[in-house]
Amino acid sequence: MRTPTKEIAKKIVKILRNERPDYIYLRDLFKKVREELAIEVETKRKRLPYVPTEEELKRYYDIVWQAREMKHMVLIKVLLYTGVRVNELVNIKLQDIDFTNCQIRINLGKGSKDRIVPFPINFRETLMLYANNGTTSGAIYLFESNRKKAFTTRGIRKILANYAEKAQMQQSLSPHKLRHFLFTWLKKQGIDDALIQPYSGHETRQSLEVYSKLSLAESQKAYDEIIDKFPIR
Protein backbone atom coordinates (compact mmCIF):
# COMPACT_ATOMS: atom_id res chain seq x y z
CA MET A 1 0.00 0.00 0.00
CA ARG A 2 1.38 3.39 -0.96
CA THR A 3 2.08 6.10 1.59
CA PRO A 4 -0.38 8.99 1.12
CA THR A 5 1.12 11.77 -1.01
CA LYS A 6 0.41 14.33 1.73
CA GLU A 7 2.72 12.48 4.13
CA ILE A 8 5.44 12.15 1.49
CA ALA A 9 5.12 15.84 0.72
CA LYS A 10 5.69 16.75 4.38
CA LYS A 11 8.87 14.64 4.48
CA ILE A 12 10.16 16.28 1.32
CA VAL A 13 9.41 19.75 2.72
CA LYS A 14 11.50 18.99 5.81
CA ILE A 15 14.42 17.97 3.61
CA LEU A 16 14.15 20.96 1.30
CA ARG A 17 13.27 23.75 3.71
CA ASN A 18 16.90 24.70 4.40
CA GLU A 19 17.61 24.74 0.66
CA ARG A 20 15.14 27.63 0.21
CA PRO A 21 14.10 26.25 -3.19
CA ASP A 22 12.49 28.29 -5.95
CA TYR A 23 10.42 27.05 -8.88
CA ILE A 24 13.44 26.34 -11.12
CA TYR A 25 15.17 24.36 -8.37
CA LEU A 26 12.06 22.24 -7.75
CA ARG A 27 11.45 21.71 -11.45
CA ASP A 28 14.99 20.42 -11.97
CA LEU A 29 14.84 18.34 -8.78
CA PHE A 30 11.70 16.47 -9.74
CA LYS A 31 13.01 16.02 -13.27
CA LYS A 32 15.99 14.19 -11.75
CA VAL A 33 13.65 12.19 -9.50
CA ARG A 34 11.64 11.06 -12.55
CA GLU A 35 14.85 10.05 -14.31
CA GLU A 36 16.10 8.07 -11.29
CA LEU A 37 12.77 6.25 -11.03
CA ALA A 38 12.58 5.80 -14.83
CA ILE A 39 9.16 7.47 -14.94
CA GLU A 40 8.07 8.57 -18.38
CA VAL A 41 6.08 11.76 -18.69
CA GLU A 42 2.73 11.07 -20.32
CA THR A 43 1.65 13.72 -22.78
CA LYS A 44 -1.71 13.99 -24.45
CA ARG A 45 -1.69 14.02 -28.21
CA LYS A 46 -2.62 17.44 -29.47
CA ARG A 47 -5.44 17.40 -31.98
CA LEU A 48 -4.92 19.54 -35.01
CA PRO A 49 -7.40 22.43 -35.10
CA TYR A 50 -10.16 22.30 -37.70
CA VAL A 51 -9.34 24.60 -40.59
CA PRO A 52 -12.00 25.15 -43.29
CA THR A 53 -11.04 24.45 -46.89
CA GLU A 54 -11.00 27.23 -49.48
CA GLU A 55 -14.18 25.81 -51.00
CA GLU A 56 -15.93 25.81 -47.61
CA LEU A 57 -14.79 29.36 -46.95
CA LYS A 58 -16.06 30.57 -50.32
CA ARG A 59 -19.42 28.91 -49.69
CA TYR A 60 -19.50 30.49 -46.24
CA TYR A 61 -18.76 33.97 -47.55
CA ASP A 62 -21.38 33.58 -50.30
CA ILE A 63 -23.97 33.26 -47.52
CA VAL A 64 -22.53 36.36 -45.80
CA TRP A 65 -22.69 38.27 -49.10
CA GLN A 66 -26.29 37.25 -49.75
CA ALA A 67 -27.31 38.61 -46.33
CA ARG A 68 -26.20 42.12 -47.44
CA GLU A 69 -25.18 43.08 -43.91
CA MET A 70 -22.29 45.47 -44.58
CA LYS A 71 -21.13 45.46 -40.97
CA HIS A 72 -20.92 41.66 -40.95
CA MET A 73 -19.10 41.54 -44.29
CA VAL A 74 -16.47 44.02 -43.13
CA LEU A 75 -16.12 42.31 -39.75
CA ILE A 76 -15.52 38.89 -41.27
CA LYS A 77 -13.06 40.27 -43.81
CA VAL A 78 -11.09 42.02 -41.08
CA LEU A 79 -10.83 38.70 -39.25
CA LEU A 80 -9.83 36.86 -42.42
CA TYR A 81 -7.30 39.40 -43.67
CA THR A 82 -5.60 40.25 -40.37
CA GLY A 83 -5.88 37.12 -38.23
CA VAL A 84 -6.61 39.20 -35.12
CA ARG A 85 -8.04 37.49 -32.08
CA VAL A 86 -11.67 38.20 -31.27
CA ASN A 87 -10.85 40.06 -28.05
CA GLU A 88 -8.48 42.25 -30.08
CA LEU A 89 -11.10 42.85 -32.77
CA VAL A 90 -13.69 44.26 -30.36
CA ASN A 91 -11.14 46.78 -29.08
CA ILE A 92 -10.11 48.21 -32.46
CA LYS A 93 -10.96 51.91 -32.61
CA LEU A 94 -11.46 53.94 -35.76
CA GLN A 95 -8.36 55.95 -34.91
CA ASP A 96 -6.28 52.75 -34.93
CA ILE A 97 -6.62 52.35 -38.71
CA ASP A 98 -3.85 53.65 -40.97
CA PHE A 99 -5.39 53.79 -44.43
CA THR A 100 -2.23 55.17 -46.02
CA ASN A 101 -0.17 52.10 -45.13
CA CYS A 102 -3.08 49.63 -44.97
CA GLN A 103 -2.40 48.75 -41.36
CA ILE A 104 -4.34 48.45 -38.11
CA ARG A 105 -2.78 49.01 -34.73
CA ILE A 106 -3.67 46.40 -32.11
CA ASN A 107 -3.34 47.90 -28.66
CA LEU A 108 -2.66 45.65 -25.67
CA GLY A 109 -3.09 42.40 -27.55
CA LYS A 110 -2.19 39.01 -26.06
CA GLY A 111 0.50 39.44 -23.44
CA SER A 112 -0.42 43.15 -23.17
CA LYS A 113 1.66 43.88 -26.26
CA ASP A 114 0.93 46.29 -29.08
CA ARG A 115 1.47 45.29 -32.69
CA ILE A 116 0.56 46.24 -36.25
CA VAL A 117 -1.46 44.01 -38.61
CA PRO A 118 -1.84 44.56 -42.37
CA PHE A 119 -4.88 44.44 -44.62
CA PRO A 120 -4.97 44.25 -48.44
CA ILE A 121 -4.96 47.41 -50.51
CA ASN A 122 -8.01 46.12 -52.40
CA PHE A 123 -9.92 46.18 -49.10
CA ARG A 124 -8.92 49.75 -48.27
CA GLU A 125 -11.77 51.53 -50.06
CA THR A 126 -14.46 49.31 -48.53
CA LEU A 127 -12.99 49.64 -45.05
CA MET A 128 -12.60 53.41 -45.46
CA LEU A 129 -16.23 53.89 -46.52
CA TYR A 130 -17.39 51.78 -43.59
CA ALA A 131 -15.13 53.66 -41.14
CA ASN A 132 -16.23 57.05 -42.48
CA ASN A 133 -19.85 56.10 -41.88
CA GLY A 134 -18.91 55.19 -38.32
CA THR A 135 -17.09 58.49 -37.80
CA THR A 136 -20.09 60.42 -39.14
CA SER A 137 -22.41 58.66 -36.71
CA GLY A 138 -20.07 59.36 -33.78
CA ALA A 139 -18.68 55.85 -33.38
CA ILE A 140 -15.46 55.26 -31.46
CA TYR A 141 -14.93 51.57 -32.11
CA LEU A 142 -14.73 49.99 -35.53
CA PHE A 143 -17.58 47.63 -34.70
CA GLU A 144 -20.42 48.98 -32.60
CA SER A 145 -24.01 47.96 -32.04
CA ASN A 146 -26.97 50.20 -32.81
CA ARG A 147 -26.76 51.29 -29.16
CA LYS A 148 -23.28 52.74 -29.79
CA LYS A 149 -21.64 50.04 -27.70
CA ALA A 150 -18.60 48.07 -28.84
CA PHE A 151 -19.43 44.58 -30.08
CA THR A 152 -18.86 41.81 -27.55
CA THR A 153 -16.78 38.73 -28.24
CA ARG A 154 -19.85 36.61 -27.57
CA GLY A 155 -21.87 38.58 -30.12
CA ILE A 156 -19.23 38.14 -32.80
CA ARG A 157 -19.00 34.40 -32.20
CA LYS A 158 -22.77 34.20 -32.53
CA ILE A 159 -22.72 36.11 -35.84
CA LEU A 160 -20.11 33.74 -37.29
CA ALA A 161 -21.91 30.65 -36.00
CA ASN A 162 -25.20 31.75 -37.57
CA TYR A 163 -23.63 32.11 -41.01
CA ALA A 164 -21.84 28.77 -40.63
CA GLU A 165 -25.15 27.08 -39.88
CA LYS A 166 -26.77 28.65 -42.96
CA ALA A 167 -23.82 27.60 -45.10
CA GLN A 168 -24.09 24.03 -43.74
CA MET A 169 -20.47 24.00 -42.72
CA GLN A 170 -18.84 20.80 -41.47
CA GLN A 171 -18.18 22.60 -38.19
CA SER A 172 -19.22 25.93 -36.77
CA LEU A 173 -16.79 28.72 -37.57
CA SER A 174 -15.24 30.79 -34.83
CA PRO A 175 -12.94 33.82 -35.04
CA HIS A 176 -10.04 31.57 -34.04
CA LYS A 177 -10.75 29.17 -36.91
CA LEU A 178 -10.64 32.07 -39.37
CA ARG A 179 -7.31 33.04 -37.80
CA HIS A 180 -6.08 29.49 -38.33
CA PHE A 181 -7.24 29.63 -41.93
CA LEU A 182 -5.24 32.78 -42.70
CA PHE A 183 -1.97 31.56 -41.22
CA THR A 184 -2.38 28.08 -42.71
CA TRP A 185 -3.07 29.65 -46.10
CA LEU A 186 -0.04 31.94 -45.84
CA LYS A 187 2.12 28.93 -45.00
CA LYS A 188 0.80 27.10 -48.07
CA GLN A 189 1.80 30.09 -50.18
CA GLY A 190 5.38 29.66 -48.97
CA ILE A 191 5.45 32.52 -46.46
CA ASP A 192 8.00 31.76 -43.75
CA ASP A 193 6.98 31.61 -40.07
CA ALA A 194 9.48 34.35 -39.35
CA LEU A 195 7.58 36.71 -41.64
CA ILE A 196 4.16 35.74 -40.27
CA GLN A 197 5.09 36.17 -36.61
CA PRO A 198 5.55 39.97 -36.40
CA TYR A 199 1.85 40.58 -37.01
CA SER A 200 0.36 37.26 -35.82
CA GLY A 201 1.10 37.99 -32.17
CA HIS A 202 2.80 34.60 -31.72
CA GLU A 203 6.00 34.39 -29.74
CA THR A 204 8.04 31.37 -28.70
CA ARG A 205 11.41 31.11 -27.00
CA GLN A 206 12.79 29.16 -29.94
CA SER A 207 11.75 31.72 -32.52
CA LEU A 208 12.26 34.88 -30.50
CA GLU A 209 15.84 35.45 -31.61
CA VAL A 210 15.23 35.13 -35.34
CA TYR A 211 11.95 37.06 -35.18
CA SER A 212 13.59 39.99 -33.43
CA LYS A 213 15.80 40.49 -36.48
CA LEU A 214 12.89 40.86 -38.87
CA SER A 215 11.12 44.14 -39.38
CA LEU A 216 7.42 44.73 -39.93
CA ALA A 217 8.29 46.20 -43.33
CA GLU A 218 9.63 42.82 -44.45
CA SER A 219 6.51 41.08 -43.20
CA GLN A 220 4.22 43.57 -44.89
CA LYS A 221 6.06 43.18 -48.20
CA ALA A 222 5.60 39.39 -48.14
CA TYR A 223 1.93 39.82 -47.18
CA ASP A 224 1.24 42.36 -49.94
CA GLU A 225 2.85 40.16 -52.58
CA ILE A 226 0.68 37.15 -51.82
CA ILE A 227 -2.65 38.44 -50.49
CA ASP A 228 -4.12 39.11 -53.96
CA LYS A 229 -4.45 35.32 -54.28
CA PHE A 230 -6.60 35.08 -51.15
CA PRO A 231 -9.82 33.14 -51.85
CA ILE A 232 -12.10 35.89 -50.50
CA ARG A 233 -11.98 39.25 -52.28
C-alpha positions as CSV (number, residue, x, y, z in Angstrom):
1,M,0.0,0.0,0.0
2,R,1.4,3.4,-1.0
3,T,2.1,6.1,1.6
4,P,-0.4,9.0,1.1
5,T,1.1,11.8,-1.0
6,K,0.4,14.3,1.7
7,E,2.7,12.5,4.1
8,I,5.4,12.1,1.5
9,A,5.1,15.8,0.7
10,K,5.7,16.8,4.4
11,K,8.9,14.6,4.5
12,I,10.2,16.3,1.3
13,V,9.4,19.7,2.7
14,K,11.5,19.0,5.8
15,I,14.4,18.0,3.6
16,L,14.1,21.0,1.3
17,R,13.3,23.8,3.7
18,N,16.9,24.7,4.4
19,E,17.6,24.7,0.7
20,R,15.1,27.6,0.2
21,P,14.1,26.2,-3.2
22,D,12.5,28.3,-5.9
23,Y,10.4,27.1,-8.9
24,I,13.4,26.3,-11.1
25,Y,15.2,24.4,-8.4
26,L,12.1,22.2,-7.7
27,R,11.4,21.7,-11.5
28,D,15.0,20.4,-12.0
29,L,14.8,18.3,-8.8
30,F,11.7,16.5,-9.7
31,K,13.0,16.0,-13.3
32,K,16.0,14.2,-11.7
33,V,13.7,12.2,-9.5
34,R,11.6,11.1,-12.6
35,E,14.8,10.1,-14.3
36,E,16.1,8.1,-11.3
37,L,12.8,6.2,-11.0
38,A,12.6,5.8,-14.8
39,I,9.2,7.5,-14.9
40,E,8.1,8.6,-18.4
41,V,6.1,11.8,-18.7
42,E,2.7,11.1,-20.3
43,T,1.6,13.7,-22.8
44,K,-1.7,14.0,-24.5
45,R,-1.7,14.0,-28.2
46,K,-2.6,17.4,-29.5
47,R,-5.4,17.4,-32.0
48,L,-4.9,19.5,-35.0
49,P,-7.4,22.4,-35.1
50,Y,-10.2,22.3,-37.7
51,V,-9.3,24.6,-40.6
52,P,-12.0,25.2,-43.3
53,T,-11.0,24.5,-46.9
54,E,-11.0,27.2,-49.5
55,E,-14.2,25.8,-51.0
56,E,-15.9,25.8,-47.6
57,L,-14.8,29.4,-47.0
58,K,-16.1,30.6,-50.3
59,R,-19.4,28.9,-49.7
60,Y,-19.5,30.5,-46.2
61,Y,-18.8,34.0,-47.6
62,D,-21.4,33.6,-50.3
63,I,-24.0,33.3,-47.5
64,V,-22.5,36.4,-45.8
65,W,-22.7,38.3,-49.1
66,Q,-26.3,37.3,-49.7
67,A,-27.3,38.6,-46.3
68,R,-26.2,42.1,-47.4
69,E,-25.2,43.1,-43.9
70,M,-22.3,45.5,-44.6
71,K,-21.1,45.5,-41.0
72,H,-20.9,41.7,-41.0
73,M,-19.1,41.5,-44.3
74,V,-16.5,44.0,-43.1
75,L,-16.1,42.3,-39.8
76,I,-15.5,38.9,-41.3
77,K,-13.1,40.3,-43.8
78,V,-11.1,42.0,-41.1
79,L,-10.8,38.7,-39.2
80,L,-9.8,36.9,-42.4
81,Y,-7.3,39.4,-43.7
82,T,-5.6,40.2,-40.4
83,G,-5.9,37.1,-38.2
84,V,-6.6,39.2,-35.1
85,R,-8.0,37.5,-32.1
86,V,-11.7,38.2,-31.3
87,N,-10.8,40.1,-28.0
88,E,-8.5,42.3,-30.1
89,L,-11.1,42.8,-32.8
90,V,-13.7,44.3,-30.4
91,N,-11.1,46.8,-29.1
92,I,-10.1,48.2,-32.5
93,K,-11.0,51.9,-32.6
94,L,-11.5,53.9,-35.8
95,Q,-8.4,56.0,-34.9
96,D,-6.3,52.7,-34.9
97,I,-6.6,52.4,-38.7
98,D,-3.9,53.7,-41.0
99,F,-5.4,53.8,-44.4
100,T,-2.2,55.2,-46.0
101,N,-0.2,52.1,-45.1
102,C,-3.1,49.6,-45.0
103,Q,-2.4,48.8,-41.4
104,I,-4.3,48.5,-38.1
105,R,-2.8,49.0,-34.7
106,I,-3.7,46.4,-32.1
107,N,-3.3,47.9,-28.7
108,L,-2.7,45.7,-25.7
109,G,-3.1,42.4,-27.6
110,K,-2.2,39.0,-26.1
111,G,0.5,39.4,-23.4
112,S,-0.4,43.1,-23.2
113,K,1.7,43.9,-26.3
114,D,0.9,46.3,-29.1
115,R,1.5,45.3,-32.7
116,I,0.6,46.2,-36.3
117,V,-1.5,44.0,-38.6
118,P,-1.8,44.6,-42.4
119,F,-4.9,44.4,-44.6
120,P,-5.0,44.3,-48.4
121,I,-5.0,47.4,-50.5
122,N,-8.0,46.1,-52.4
123,F,-9.9,46.2,-49.1
124,R,-8.9,49.8,-48.3
125,E,-11.8,51.5,-50.1
126,T,-14.5,49.3,-48.5
127,L,-13.0,49.6,-45.0
128,M,-12.6,53.4,-45.5
129,L,-16.2,53.9,-46.5
130,Y,-17.4,51.8,-43.6
131,A,-15.1,53.7,-41.1
132,N,-16.2,57.0,-42.5
133,N,-19.9,56.1,-41.9
134,G,-18.9,55.2,-38.3
135,T,-17.1,58.5,-37.8
136,T,-20.1,60.4,-39.1
137,S,-22.4,58.7,-36.7
138,G,-20.1,59.4,-33.8
139,A,-18.7,55.8,-33.4
140,I,-15.5,55.3,-31.5
141,Y,-14.9,51.6,-32.1
142,L,-14.7,50.0,-35.5
143,F,-17.6,47.6,-34.7
144,E,-20.4,49.0,-32.6
145,S,-24.0,48.0,-32.0
146,N,-27.0,50.2,-32.8
147,R,-26.8,51.3,-29.2
148,K,-23.3,52.7,-29.8
149,K,-21.6,50.0,-27.7
150,A,-18.6,48.1,-28.8
151,F,-19.4,44.6,-30.1
152,T,-18.9,41.8,-27.6
153,T,-16.8,38.7,-28.2
154,R,-19.8,36.6,-27.6
155,G,-21.9,38.6,-30.1
156,I,-19.2,38.1,-32.8
157,R,-19.0,34.4,-32.2
158,K,-22.8,34.2,-32.5
159,I,-22.7,36.1,-35.8
160,L,-20.1,33.7,-37.3
161,A,-21.9,30.6,-36.0
162,N,-25.2,31.7,-37.6
163,Y,-23.6,32.1,-41.0
164,A,-21.8,28.8,-40.6
165,E,-25.2,27.1,-39.9
166,K,-26.8,28.6,-43.0
167,A,-23.8,27.6,-45.1
168,Q,-24.1,24.0,-43.7
169,M,-20.5,24.0,-42.7
170,Q,-18.8,20.8,-41.5
171,Q,-18.2,22.6,-38.2
172,S,-19.2,25.9,-36.8
173,L,-16.8,28.7,-37.6
174,S,-15.2,30.8,-34.8
175,P,-12.9,33.8,-35.0
176,H,-10.0,31.6,-34.0
177,K,-10.8,29.2,-36.9
178,L,-10.6,32.1,-39.4
179,R,-7.3,33.0,-37.8
180,H,-6.1,29.5,-38.3
181,F,-7.2,29.6,-41.9
182,L,-5.2,32.8,-42.7
183,F,-2.0,31.6,-41.2
184,T,-2.4,28.1,-42.7
185,W,-3.1,29.7,-46.1
186,L,0.0,31.9,-45.8
187,K,2.1,28.9,-45.0
188,K,0.8,27.1,-48.1
189,Q,1.8,30.1,-50.2
190,G,5.4,29.7,-49.0
191,I,5.4,32.5,-46.5
192,D,8.0,31.8,-43.7
193,D,7.0,31.6,-40.1
194,A,9.5,34.3,-39.3
195,L,7.6,36.7,-41.6
196,I,4.2,35.7,-40.3
197,Q,5.1,36.2,-36.6
198,P,5.6,40.0,-36.4
199,Y,1.9,40.6,-37.0
200,S,0.4,37.3,-35.8
201,G,1.1,38.0,-32.2
202,H,2.8,34.6,-31.7
203,E,6.0,34.4,-29.7
204,T,8.0,31.4,-28.7
205,R,11.4,31.1,-27.0
206,Q,12.8,29.2,-29.9
207,S,11.8,31.7,-32.5
208,L,12.3,34.9,-30.5
209,E,15.8,35.4,-31.6
210,V,15.2,35.1,-35.3
211,Y,11.9,37.1,-35.2
212,S,13.6,40.0,-33.4
213,K,15.8,40.5,-36.5
214,L,12.9,40.9,-38.9
215,S,11.1,44.1,-39.4
216,L,7.4,44.7,-39.9
217,A,8.3,46.2,-43.3
218,E,9.6,42.8,-44.5
219,S,6.5,41.1,-43.2
220,Q,4.2,43.6,-44.9
221,K,6.1,43.2,-48.2
222,A,5.6,39.4,-48.1
223,Y,1.9,39.8,-47.2
224,D,1.2,42.4,-49.9
225,E,2.9,40.2,-52.6
226,I,0.7,37.2,-51.8
227,I,-2.7,38.4,-50.5
228,D,-4.1,39.1,-54.0
229,K,-4.4,35.3,-54.3
230,F,-6.6,35.1,-51.1
231,P,-9.8,33.1,-51.9
232,I,-12.1,35.9,-50.5
233,R,-12.0,39.3,-52.3
